[in-house]
Each structure stands twice: as C-alpha cells, then as structure tokens.
C-alpha cells in the first residue's frame, strides 16, 4: 500500500447538491483545524459526481472523517 492510499477519501455517485454540501463541510473542517487543502479530483459520470480527496497524511484524513461523522455529513 502506498503512503497516499491511507490518506485518501473517496465518494462515488453523488448528486451535485450533495457533492457541494460535502465539500463545503470538509472545507469548514479544514479551516477549523488549520489543515492544508487536500488534492481534489472530481469526475462526472452521467448525472453523478465522483470525488477523491488526498490529504497530506492519514492522520489528517482521519480527523476530517471523524468531524464529518460528528456533524452528521
């Protein structure tokens, strides 16, 4: 496993409004904890969006993931 594999979050098949809400929530968490912006890859497939975020570390990904669960996103 590469060092980036554990630092990646992936969301598949999102509708546009859901993808926007998700990214807004993630950016609030990044700002709250003064984290760097992750590498963002967004792809469309039909009317759905796939989003992949690659963080600087697995620890940053874990922190963001826990915050998203806490705020129920």
Secondary structure, 3 states (H helix, E strand, C coil): CCCCHHHEEEEEEECHHHHHHHHHHHHHHHHHCCCCCCEEEEEEECCEEEEEEECCCHHHHHHHHHHHHHCCC
